[in-house]
């Protein structure tokens, strides 16, 4: 399947499979596709779309639940702050055994910064006020009932976040499985087309695919590095371009309009020798094979000495 590799990008995969579906609708009876039919490919495409929608919904729900949790956590901090003020009026502001009995952690009278400790402190304060109702204050909203309600509301909000996260993970797993199945279907259809059509059959293009006998057009060179070596020599290197079997190196004197041909090479490197020294030159590389040439690479300039 070298002429028609399976896309690694999910959006490209979906677009390619949509083209292949159109080809199946038009030609599957004519060419004799039996296993990977339009109906099966359409079902796999729809499965991906459905699971993508579920992932989107799950992400939205998680965001809502996280915002709700942040709101409830802020409310819990306020409630704990009111309880702290009530107890400070009874015990003083310095930590002592009474603050410890009320459940304040880390030998501190401050509202804890860690969520787990805030949740635990709500439990401790509910127990403390239940055992010491004389220390409650309705006016300051520091009572066992208020603390319990705050704790249950906060715990419920946190549980909702956990549930939303689990739902999102499950949705992502389902989406990924559907994408794996779609890639299998694509490869299966290409294998089947290799059986029922000749490598030079122009109908490959109806499926949105390259004609295998023609090969794949080369992709452009993404960048060219140029290092001046002295005495007019410049070392050029570039990353190999997919499907390229040769490269055309071009040069332009700085300020000139046209590039001139320098060399055709098989490897992704070339040492250029320029007559004369001094000044700047610009270079670019064009990937090629028997089928076609790519567009030129980005231009690189270098000072020659």
TALINQUI-V654662 format. One record per pair of residues at least 4 apart in sequence whose C-alpha atoms are under 8 Angstrom apart, sorted by the first residue. I is the first residue (numbers start at 0). J is the second residue. D is the distance in whole Angstrom. If there is no record, write none. Layout:
I/J/D, I/J/D
This chain:
0/4/6, 0/189/7, 0/190/8, 1/211/8, 2/209/6, 2/210/7, 2/211/5, 2/214/5, 2/215/5, 3/189/8, 3/208/6, 3/209/6, 3/211/8, 3/215/8, 5/12/7, 5/182/7, 5/185/8, 5/186/7, 6/11/6, 6/12/5, 7/11/8, 7/12/7, 8/12/6, 9/13/6, 9/178/8, 10/14/6, 11/15/6, 12/16/6, 12/182/8, 13/17/6, 13/44/7, 14/18/6, 15/19/6, 15/207/7, 16/20/6, 16/40/8, 16/44/7, 16/185/7, 17/21/6, 17/44/8, 18/22/6, 18/205/8, 18/206/6, 18/207/5, 19/23/6, 19/205/8, 19/206/4, 19/207/6, 19/208/8, 20/24/6, 20/37/6, 20/40/6, 20/41/7, 20/206/7, 21/25/6, 21/37/8, 21/205/8, 21/206/7, 22/26/6, 22/27/7, 22/205/5, 22/206/4, 22/207/7, 23/27/5, 23/32/8, 23/36/7, 23/37/5, 23/206/7, 24/37/6, 26/30/6, 27/31/6, 27/32/5, 27/33/8, 27/36/7, 27/37/8, 28/32/6, 30/195/6, 30/196/7, 31/195/6, 32/36/6, 32/191/7, 32/192/7, 32/195/7, 34/188/8, 34/191/8, 35/39/6, 35/40/7, 35/184/7, 35/187/7, 35/188/5, 35/191/8, 36/40/6, 36/188/8, 37/41/6, 38/42/6, 39/43/6, 40/44/6, 40/181/8, 40/184/7, 40/185/8, 41/45/6, 42/46/6, 43/47/6, 43/177/7, 43/180/7, 43/181/6, 43/184/8, 44/48/6, 44/181/7, 45/49/6, 46/50/6, 46/177/6, 47/51/6, 47/174/6, 47/177/5, 47/178/6, 47/181/8, 48/52/6, 49/53/6, 50/54/6, 50/170/7, 50/171/8, 50/173/6, 50/174/5, 50/177/7, 51/55/6, 51/174/6, 52/56/6, 53/57/6, 53/170/6, 54/58/6, 54/167/6, 54/170/5, 54/171/6, 54/174/7, 55/59/6, 56/60/6, 57/61/6, 57/163/7, 57/166/6, 57/167/5, 57/170/7, 58/62/6, 58/167/6, 59/63/6, 60/64/6, 60/163/6, 61/65/6, 61/160/6, 61/163/5, 61/164/6, 61/167/8, 62/66/6, 63/67/6, 64/68/6, 64/156/7, 64/159/6, 64/160/5, 64/163/7, 65/69/6, 65/160/6, 66/70/6, 67/71/6, 67/156/7, 68/72/6, 68/153/7, 68/156/5, 68/157/6, 68/160/7, 69/73/6, 70/74/6, 71/75/6, 71/152/7, 71/153/5, 71/156/7, 72/76/6, 72/153/6, 73/77/6, 74/78/6, 74/149/8, 75/79/6, 75/117/8, 75/149/6, 75/150/7, 75/153/7, 76/80/6, 76/110/7, 76/117/8, 77/81/6, 78/82/6, 78/140/8, 78/141/7, 78/146/7, 78/149/7, 79/83/6, 79/110/6, 79/121/7, 80/84/6, 80/110/6, 81/85/6, 81/139/6, 81/140/7, 81/141/6, 82/86/6, 82/139/8, 82/140/7, 82/141/5, 82/142/8, 83/87/6, 83/108/7, 83/109/8, 83/110/8, 84/88/6, 85/89/7, 85/135/8, 85/136/7, 85/139/7, 85/141/7, 86/90/6, 86/91/7, 86/98/8, 86/134/8, 87/91/5, 87/92/5, 88/92/8, 89/134/8, 90/95/8, 90/97/7, 90/98/7, 92/108/7, 93/108/7, 94/98/6, 94/99/8, 94/106/6, 94/107/6, 94/108/6, 95/99/6, 95/106/8, 96/100/6, 97/101/6, 98/102/7, 98/103/6, 98/108/7, 99/103/5, 99/104/7, 99/106/7, 100/127/8, 101/123/6, 101/124/6, 101/127/6, 102/120/6, 102/123/5, 102/124/6, 102/127/8, 103/107/6, 103/108/6, 103/109/8, 103/110/8, 103/120/6, 104/108/8, 104/111/8, 104/116/8, 104/120/8, 110/117/7, 111/116/6, 111/117/6, 112/116/8, 112/117/7, 113/117/6, 114/118/6, 115/119/6, 116/120/6, 117/121/6, 118/122/7, 118/150/7, 118/154/8, 119/123/6, 120/124/6, 121/125/6, 121/146/6, 121/147/7, 121/149/8, 121/150/6, 122/126/6, 122/146/8, 122/147/7, 122/150/7, 123/127/6, 124/128/6, 124/143/7, 124/146/7, 125/129/6, 125/142/8, 125/143/5, 125/144/7, 125/146/6, 125/147/6, 126/130/6, 126/143/7, 127/131/6, 127/143/8, 128/132/5, 128/133/8, 128/134/7, 128/135/6, 128/142/6, 128/143/5, 129/143/6, 131/135/7, 132/142/8, 132/143/8, 135/141/6, 135/142/5, 135/143/7, 136/140/6, 136/141/5, 136/142/6, 137/141/6, 137/142/6, 140/145/7, 141/145/7, 141/146/7, 142/146/6, 143/147/6, 144/148/6, 145/149/6, 146/150/6, 147/151/6, 148/152/6, 149/153/6, 150/154/6, 151/155/6, 152/156/6, 153/157/6, 154/158/6, 155/159/6, 156/160/6, 157/161/6, 158/162/6, 159/163/6, 160/164/6, 161/165/6, 162/166/6, 163/167/6, 164/168/6, 165/169/6, 166/170/6, 167/171/6, 168/172/6, 169/173/6, 170/174/6, 171/175/6, 172/176/6, 173/177/6, 174/178/6, 175/179/6, 176/180/6, 177/181/6, 178/182/6, 179/183/6, 180/184/6, 181/185/6, 182/186/6, 183/187/6, 184/188/6, 185/189/6, 186/190/6, 187/191/6, 188/192/6, 189/193/6, 190/194/7, 191/195/6, 192/196/6, 193/197/7, 193/198/7, 196/200/6, 198/210/6, 198/211/5, 198/212/5, 199/210/6, 199/211/6, 199/212/5, 199/213/7, 200/210/7, 201/205/8, 201/210/7, 202/206/7, 203/207/7, 203/208/5, 203/209/6, 203/210/5, 204/208/5, 204/209/6, 204/210/7, 209/213/7, 209/214/7, 209/215/7, 210/214/7, 211/215/8, 213/290/6, 214/290/7, 215/242/6, 215/290/7, 216/242/7, 216/243/8, 216/287/8, 216/288/7, 216/290/6, 216/291/6, 216/292/7, 216/293/7, 217/240/7, 217/241/6, 217/242/5, 217/243/5, 217/286/6, 217/287/6, 217/288/7, 217/291/7, 217/292/6, 217/293/6, 218/240/6, 218/241/6, 218/242/7, 218/243/7, 218/286/7, 218/293/6, 218/294/8, 219/240/6, 219/285/7, 219/286/6, 219/293/5, 219/294/6, 219/295/6, 219/296/6, 220/237/7, 220/238/7, 220/239/7, 220/240/5, 220/284/7, 220/285/7, 220/286/6, 220/295/7, 220/296/5, 220/297/8, 221/237/8, 221/238/7, 221/240/8, 221/296/6, 221/297/7, 222/237/6, 222/238/7, 222/296/6, 222/297/6, 222/298/8, 222/299/8, 223/235/7, 223/236/6, 223/237/5, 223/238/8, 223/282/8, 223/283/7, 223/284/7, 223/296/7, 223/297/7, 223/298/8, 223/299/6, 224/235/6, 224/236/5, 224/237/6, 224/299/7, 225/233/6, 225/234/6, 225/235/5, 225/236/7, 225/299/7, 225/300/8, 225/301/6, 226/233/5, 226/234/5, 226/235/7, 226/301/7, 227/231/8, 227/232/6, 227/233/4, 227/234/6, 227/301/7, 227/302/7, 227/303/6, 227/304/7, 228/232/5, 228/233/6, 228/234/7, 228/304/8, 229/233/7, 229/303/7, 229/304/5, 230/276/7, 230/304/6, 231/272/6, 231/273/5, 231/274/6, 231/275/6, 231/276/5, 231/277/8, 231/303/6, 231/304/6, 232/270/7, 232/271/6, 232/272/5, 232/273/6, 232/303/7, 232/304/8, 233/270/6, 233/271/5, 233/272/6, 233/273/8, 233/303/7, 234/268/8, 234/269/6, 234/270/4, 234/271/6, 235/268/5, 235/269/5, 235/270/6, 235/271/7, 236/267/6, 236/268/4, 236/269/7, 237/267/5, 237/268/6, 238/267/6, 239/243/7, 239/266/8, 239/267/6, 240/286/7, 242/288/7, 243/286/6, 243/287/5, 243/288/5, 244/265/6, 244/286/8, 244/287/6, 244/288/5, 245/263/7, 245/264/6, 245/265/4, 245/266/7, 245/286/6, 245/287/5, 245/288/6, 246/263/5, 246/264/5, 246/265/6, 246/266/8, 246/267/7, 246/284/6, 246/285/6, 246/286/5, 246/287/6, 247/260/7, 247/261/8, 247/262/6, 247/263/4, 247/264/7, 247/284/6, 247/285/5, 247/286/7, 247/287/8, 248/260/6, 248/261/5, 248/262/5, 248/263/6, 248/264/8, 248/282/7, 248/283/6, 248/284/5, 248/285/7, 249/258/6, 249/259/5, 249/260/5, 249/261/5, 249/262/7, 249/282/6, 249/283/5, 249/284/6, 250/258/5, 250/259/5, 250/260/7, 250/261/7, 250/280/7, 250/281/6, 250/282/4, 250/283/7, 251/255/6, 251/256/8, 251/257/6, 251/258/5, 251/259/6, 251/280/6, 251/281/5, 251/282/6, 252/258/8, 252/279/7, 252/280/5, 252/281/6, 253/278/8, 253/279/6, 253/280/5, 253/281/6, 261/271/8, 264/268/8, 264/269/7, 276/303/6, 276/304/5, 277/302/7, 277/303/5, 277/304/5, 278/302/6, 278/303/6, 278/304/8, 279/300/7, 279/301/6, 279/302/4, 279/303/6, 280/300/6, 280/301/6, 280/302/7, 280/303/7, 281/298/6, 281/299/5, 281/300/4, 281/301/7, 282/298/6, 282/299/5, 282/300/6, 283/295/6, 283/296/6, 283/297/6, 283/298/5, 283/299/6, 284/295/6, 284/296/5, 285/292/7, 285/293/6, 285/294/6, 285/295/5, 285/296/6, 286/292/6, 286/293/5, 286/294/8, 286/295/7, 287/291/6, 287/292/4, 287/293/6, 288/292/6
